[in-house]
Amino acid sequence: MNKWPMPDKNRRRLFNLLLSFFKGELKEDFFHDSPYRKFYRKIYFETFKHLGFIQYILTSYLKKETPIESIAALTLGTAQILFLSDIPEYAAVNESVNLVKGKQKSLVNAVLRRIASNKEAILKQYSILYDFPEYFIDRWKNKFNNQEDFEKFLKSIHEKPEYYLLEVDTLKPTPYFEDFDKKRYYPMDINSQRIPLLYEVKNPQKILDCCAAPGGKTIILSKKYPESKITAMDKSRERLILLKNNIKNFSLENVTPILADFLDYKFNEKFDFILLDAPCTSLGTIRKHPEVVWLKNDKDINKMSKIQKRFLDKALSLLNNNGILIYSVCSLEKEEGINNINYIINKYKNVKLLKPTIPLNSEEKDFFYTPFHLSKGDGFFAAVLTKTE
Ligand SMILES: C[S@@+](CC[C@H](N)C(=O)[O-])C[C@H]1O[C@@H](n2cnc3c(N)ncnc32)[C@H](O)[C@@H]1O
């Protein structure tokens, strides 16, 4: 681990991240690229994991009109004092004070000193239930028979995420290691790797990967079905560049990338196998991206669910009879998963749910489902559909 104090640039970056979060402008975790990654990711993780509890504590120390810069600095400081015991308290206080200007310095200093001296009493109030937004607690609490199991589920979200690589030639998952050979391995979540392989498709001639970029699943489709012609579409220009890099890097000769909006694009062919790895809320990735749970809400889930239905309708219209459609989302919310499948099955009498052909280690028998307490990887839902005449 890098030594404290953290270089000023990175401390400021964390502060800016929190600031954009409180302003409602944060879009994604941009902490992948720093040489100080290990250290500041640790602070970033503890801050977002415990954001609910930290806000609850801070509310009792603050007046209503506290400037947003102070809230951001106090949030970072409190996370370090309460949850990162290897950072000296004086450093957590001083460095947080340095993040703000003028009168705000004395406010941040006073509040953090009080929090540091009350640390023990504060931590006695801690409960995992504070760490998640209300909408998330409401969605999940009734899925468990008792409070203990529910809390176990929440704690499993806070477990250290495990990172994996895909060994491209063998299609085997390998635990992540530093300085891996980029021509041989591709970083990819362990559950994500299983999705294109959920169903053994017999000699598909034409495959469509509707939302393909950056291309993890395209790599798997290409290696698993080398004789097939694969169309890999994505509407994001930046992400399609990443897909093209992967096509080149792993010599995926049977893949044609297309920059287009899947919902608008006029296809003049049908497909034997379609992978619809649909855009989603990404709420299944909160172990690796703890900010996501704070950036989404019920409205976003319902909005995504509606869009996903449109993707499913269109994908089915492009599927040959007896073709296979795999639908997947990195979300465990029922609106994005099973409800969408039920919608499709009720709407089309000629569409059937098929059991995945790979062994499932899931709670559900008919589809792929990887809730946090049962899996080390991301939370995915995936189902296999077929269409008859
Ligand atoms: C879950 S990600 C796909 C991940 C990818 N399958 C992989 O394994 O690397 C969803 C993708 O859908 C793309 N997308 C969103 N709306 C789209 C649309 N209307 N048409 C095509 N692609 C879209 C996004 O740009 C994003 O790359």
The ligand as an ORCA input file, in Angstrom:
! r2SCAN-3c Opt
* xyz 0 1
  C     -24.130     -4.211    -20.739
  S     -23.265     -3.263    -21.898
  C     -22.673     -4.494    -23.010
  C     -21.472     -5.241    -22.530
  C     -20.935     -6.186    -23.598
  N     -21.941     -7.129    -24.040
  C     -19.732     -6.952    -23.101
  O     -19.853     -8.111    -22.715
  O     -18.627     -6.369    -23.132
  C     -24.582     -2.575    -22.807
  C     -24.157     -1.890    -24.095
  O     -25.342     -1.500    -24.779
  C     -25.021     -0.387    -25.569
  N     -26.295      0.216    -26.001
  C     -27.177      0.935    -25.259
  N     -28.237      1.279    -26.005
  C     -28.017      0.757    -27.247
  C     -28.761      0.783    -28.460
  N     -29.932      1.405    -28.548
  N     -28.248      0.149    -29.543
  C     -27.057     -0.484    -29.472
  N     -26.320     -0.519    -28.351
  C     -26.792      0.083    -27.255
  C     -24.169      0.460    -24.662
  O     -23.376      1.367    -25.399
  C     -23.341     -0.623    -23.957
  O     -22.115     -0.786    -24.612
*
